[in-house]
């Protein structure tokens, strides 16, 4: 297998996980891989006017966030970033907000 095949497999995995994420948190969203900023699969994606990097998508799924908690963390992180403050990561935020 060459590196091009490995890249295709990697991007396909990212797309599948993004579909899982979008299905879980955005009931009527239809995944379109052109929603990735600059068509860079695995970078930043816009879903229903919300912006996510793939690390966050993976974190919300990995740490089994409910939709309510995901949007709560999203709003919290956005507010903190706008104020130039540190943001508690997805893993630790869930532990702190039980």
Secondary structure, DSSP 4 states (H G I P E B T S, - for coil): --HHHHHHHHHHHHHHHHHHHHHHH-TT----GGGBGGG-TTSEEEETTEEEEHHHHHHHHHTT--HHHHHHHHHHHHHHHHTT-----HHHHHHHT-
